[in-house]
Amino acid sequence: MNKKVKWGLVALILFSLVAWGIYSQLPKENKELAAADQISKGKTNKNILNVNAIVVKPQTLSDEIYINGSLLPDEEVNLSFETSGKITEINFKEGTFVKKGDLLAKVNDRTLQAQLQRLTSQVKLAEDRVYRQSTLLKRDAVSQEAYEQVKTDLATLKAEIEMVEANIALTELRAPFDGVIGLRGVSVGTYASPSVVVAKLTKISPIKVEFAVPEHYADDVQIGYNVEFTLPGELGKFHAKVYAKESMIDPTTHTLTVRALYDNSKGAALAGRYASVNLEKQRIENAITVPSESIVPEMGVDKLYLYKGGKAMPATVQVGIRTDKDVQITSGINPGDTVIVSGTLQLRMGLPVVLDNVE
């Protein structure tokens, strides 16, 4: 081994010894301090609450509720004859529109027609008798009693004719109002009686909307009140007007039954259908509103928390009307304020917060 190699090895050994000595003098990492620092950082992060918020903007607020209702015909009747007899005519087509007074069906009236013909044929003779007796009475050729008797005979004859005509009218079944006639339950040749239903007649224009209002809304729904309703499968909205209310609140359901009228001139709404009725109690333009969950009641006072400079700051507010989702704020905040709407039960004055979502 030559001298250069020896001196190289000696230099390497000396360098290693010096480097180790320097490393041994360097400060070691304090694992306990590092762990404490991590705990401290964790505590700091836990004191910052992540929340959602909204920026207050004036908007239209509607105080409304949705109620299930149903459509009822304006009028509905089971048609039947007022007399008995065999049906000889049926003059309507099932499911079609008929007008008031239309002859729908008829029972056999031949016997009555014969009676009417016999009686009417006697009218001319009876009138002639009255005329002759009147002439003779003026000449004192007959007594007053004789004259009165023929007058009575004529009046009796006319009364009998009216009675027969009335009985003939009972053999005719006519529509009592305009409407749609349903499926018939009889045929020509059926023996009809007052207990036999020929068909059902339904008046569908206008049509009734019936619904039950919770008792705390009962005073708000008055005669003439406008309601809006929708029908399953229909995209449009329909408008009706309240015309009647039940006389008392149902003690079982604690609701008040209300009826409104819808014009239904086109017949689009059929009786018996389900309806979703929308009652708008009040509409306020440019209202300041916040979600209901942002309000924190404290000692009889309503509060909410505003986001200011990265911290939650409480504000006492006055509330107005409440809906299912929102609350009207009448004082305490202004448009443009940022209201915290989540984690409200964890908030306190000055708590650092981070906004995850702002609407």
Sequence and secondary structure as in RCSB ss.txt:
>XXXX:A:sequence
MNKKVKWGLVALILFSLVAWGIYSQLPKENKELAAADQISKGKTNKNILNVNAIVVKPQTLSDEIYINGSLLPDE
EVNLSFETSGKITEINFKEGTFVKKGDLLAKVNDRTLQAQLQRLTSQVKLAEDRVYRQSTLLKRDAVSQEAYEQV
KTDLATLKAEIEMVEANIALTELRAPFDGVIGLRGVSVGTYASPSVVVAKLTKISPIKVEFAVPEHYADDVQIGY
NVEFTLPGELGKFHAKVYAKESMIDPTTHTLTVRALYDNSKGAALAGRYASVNLEKQRIENAITVPSESIVPEMG
VDKLYLYKGGKAMPATVQVGIRTDKDVQITSGINPGDTVIVSGTLQLRMGLPVVLDNVE
>XXXX:A:secstr
  HHHHHHHHHHHHHHHHHHHHHHHS    HHHHHHHHHHHHHHHHTSEEEEEEE   EEEEEEEEEEEEEEEEE
EEEE  SS EEEEEE   TT EE TT EEEEE  HHHHHHHHHHHTTHHHHHHHHHHHHHHHHTT S HHHHHHH
HHHHHHHHHHHHHHHHHHHHTEEE SSSEEE      TT EE TTS  EEEEEEEEEEEEEEEEGGGGGG  TT 
EEEEE TT  S EEEEEEEE SS  TTT EEEEEEEE  TT  S TT EEEEEEEEEEEEEE EEEGGG EEETT
EEEEEEEETTEEEEEEEEEEEE SSEEEEEES  TT EEE SSGGG  TTEEEEEEEE 
